[in-house]
Amino acid sequence: MERVAIIGLGLVGGSLALALKKSPVVEAEIIGFSRRAETVTRAKESGIIDRGAENLASAVKDVDLVIITTPVLAIKEILERISAVLSPGCVVTDAGSTKTKVMEWADKYLPHGISFIGGHPMAGKETSGIDEADADLFRGCIYCLTPAPTATEEAVKTLGGVVKAIGARPFFIDAKVHDRLVAGVSHLPMLLSAAFVSATTESSSWREMAEIAARGYRDLSRLASGNPEMNRDICLTNREEIARWIDCYIEELKKYRCLVDEDGEGLRNMLARAQEARAEWLREES
């Protein structure tokens, strides 16, 4: 692999570039493109990428691997625009948080001979932007991979090797199953955090509350600091699954609401079950 193009130079794109440059097993020129020219310049000057591209066509010309790390809805247009420029045998992947729509777009726009493998690294920060790029962002994380039916075995092996090279663990998963699962463990928490911040900061007592808000507030509100465009696109491309989990959470909140009003012992038992469920998950994760 001689050249890798990264389209989108935010937190994930910048971190991927740094991780690839840091890896001893990947020797490739890293070409970066962003819709903002100043971001490309900053990435080049800081050594995050080897070369900046002025447009999409020049970014993907004669490259072996294209990684798209933009907000999900932007992926559709990018796939359409680069389709005629890609070299035969090129591997294309993305890092979007939803997969079903992305796989549909890849099937529609990419030509025969191009292997598309959907990707989603289960890693991130509450902050965004090229300045937050971190070469170790993916170390130890699960990296979901969804090969298109037309992806070659060699392409899948290549991208799996890239994922391992940045310190992540490849996890192969069907697109619809992926979207159903991450709706509960990733997308729902983001919306809960945002709703929590909205509910508290829009209160008439917020000025006083802010004075005493401490680590608990900081921890629960962390995901509300995420990129609004990224998070909007996640919701718009996974509506049904996210809505289902929101409904499930509302029902669970209603149970807690009743227990707060009427049953102190029942509330203690429910809190204890939640405590043990989280402890078991942490034990299995370690």
N, C-alpha and C positions, 0 to 999 in steps of 0.2 A: 504494500500500500504506500503510494508515494505522496498523494495529496488528499487532504480532507477539507471540505468546505463546511463551515458552520454558519447557518443563516439565523440571525438573531443573536445579539451579543449582550443579553441581560445576565442575570445571576447564573442560570443554567448553562447558557451558551458559553459564557466566559469561564465558568468552572470546568466545563468539558474541555475547552481549549487548554487550560492550565493542566488538567489531569492528564491529557494526552501528551503534552510536552514533558510532563514529569515522568511518565511511564518509560521504563527502560526497554520495553518490548515494542513500542510503537515509534517508528521512525518515519515521520511524514511531515510535509509542509502543511501548516494550519492556515487556511485562508478564511477570513471573516467578512461577513456582510451584515450591515444593519441599515434600516431605513434612515437612521440619523448618521450623517457623515461624521459628526463630531465623536460619536461613539466608536466608530471604526478607527478614527485617528487616535483616540485615547487607548483603545485596545492594542494598537500597533506600538505606540510609544511606551506603553507599560510592559511590553513583551508578552502579552496574553496571546496574540496571534503573530504569525510570521509575515503575513501579507494581507492587506485590506483590499476589498473589491469595491468598485464604484457602482456596480449594478448586479442584479441576480445572474444574468447571463455570464458575465465574466467570472463570477464567484464559482459557478458550478462547471465551467468548461474544463474538460480533461481531468476531472477529479475522480477518485476511486470511491469515495464515500461522501454523501451529503447528509448532514444532520440539521434538521429544522427545529429550532427552539423558540419559536415565536408563540404568541397567544394562539389558541386552537383555531379560531375562526380565520386567522390569517393563513393557515396552512393550505386551505383550499386554493386560494389564488396563487400561492407560491408553487404548488405542485403543477398547476395549469401553466404557469409562466415558464417553468424550467424544463418542462417535458420535452420540448424540441431541441434542447441544448445538451442534454445529458449524454455522456459517452456510453456506448454499448457495454453492458456488464456492470455498470455503476450500481452501487448499493445506496438506497435512500432510506432514511429513517427519520423519526421525529421524536420529540420528548414531551408531547402533549399529555395532559392529565385525563383525557378521554380518548377512546380508541375506535368505537364503532363508526362514527362519522368520518374519522381520518382514514380508516381502511376503505370506506366507500369512495372517498375522493381519490385515493391512490389508484384504486381499480379503474376509476373513470378516466383519469388524466394521464397516468404514466404509460409510456409505450411498452410494447413487447421487448424483452431483453433487459429490462430494468427490474431489479429485485427490491421490493419494498418490504420493510420490516418495521411495524409500529413499535415504538418504545415509550417507556414511562419510568424514569428513575424515581423511586419512592424516597426522595430526599429533597431538602430545601431549607430555606430560612424565611423568617417573617419579613425580611428586607429584600429589596430587589435592586437590579442595576449592575452594570459592569464593575463598579467599584466594590461590590460585595463578592466578586468571584473568588472561589476557594478551591484550590487543587485537591483538597481532601473531602470535598462535599459528598462524594459518592462512596467513600470508603466504608465498606461493611453494609451498604444498603442493598435492598432488593431492587433489581432493575427489570421491570416487566417488558417482555418481548412478544410481539404478535406478528409472526411472519404471514405475508400474503400467500395464497395458494401457489402463486407463480414465482415466489422467491426460490432461488436455487439453494441446494444444500450447502454449497460452498459459501454463498452470501450469508446464510444463517450462521455458519461456523465462523466467518470473518467477524460479523458483528458481535457474536458471543465472545470472541477473543478480545475485542475492543472493550466490551463491558467488564470483563475480568481484569483487563489491563489498567482500568481506572479504579480498581479496588471494589467493584460492585459484584453482586451475584445474579446471573441471568435467571429469570423466572418466566417460563413460557406459559402463555395464557390466551384463551379465546377472547376476542374483543368484547363481546356482550357480557361474558362472565366478568371480565376486568371492570367494565363500567358499573356493573351491579355491586361488586365488592367495594371498589374505591368510593362509590357514592356514600357508603356507610362509614368507612374508616378515614376518609380524607375530605370529601366534599362537604358532608354534613358538619364536621367539626369547624370548617372554615365559616360556614353560614351561622352556626351557633355562636361563634366568637364575634362575628360582625353584629348579630342581633343583640348579644349581650352588651356590646359597646354602645349600640344605638339606644337601648333601653335605659342604660345608666346615664349616659352623657346628655340625653335629652330630658332628663328629669329636672324639675325646678330646684332640686337639692344638690345637683351635681357639683356646684362650687364647693360645698362643704364636704361632699363625698370624696372629691378628688384629693382633699387634704389628708384623708385617712386611708385612701386606697393603697394597698401594699402588695406583697408578692402574689397573693392569691388572685388579685385583680390583674396584675401584670401577666401571670401565667395564662389565665383564661382568655384574656383579650389579645394574646400574641398573634394569633392567626388573622386578626382583623387588620394587621399591618401589611398583608399581602397585596400584590399588584391587582388593582381593581379590574383592569382590562383582562388579565389572565383569568381571574376568578369569575367574571361575567361570562367569558367564553366557555368555561367549564360547565357552568349552569345551563347555558343555552344549548350545549351539545350533549347533555345528559339529564334532560328535564324529568323524564318519567321516573328514573331510578332515584334521583335526588328528592323529588316530591314524595315518593313512597317512604323514604327514610325520614323526611320531615314529619309526615303523618305519624309514623311509628314513634318518633321522639315526643310529639305532642301527647300521644296517648300515655306514654311513660310519665311525662310531666304531670298529667292529670292524676295519675296514681299517687305521685308524691304530694300533689296539692291536697288530695283528700286525707292522706296520712298526716300531713302537717296540721290539718284542722281537727282531726278526730282520733288519731291512734298513735300515741307516742311510742308504744312498744312495737307496733307494726312498722313504724318509720325506722326505728333502730334496727330491726331485722332486715329491712330492705337496704339500708345503708351498709349493714354488715355484709350482705350478699354482694353488693357492688364492690365493696372493699376487697373481698376475697376473689372476686372475678378478675379484678385488675391485678392483684398480686399473682394469681395463677398465670395471667398473660405475661407478666414481667418475668416470671420464672422460666416460662417456655421460650421467651425471647432471648434470654441470656445464655 
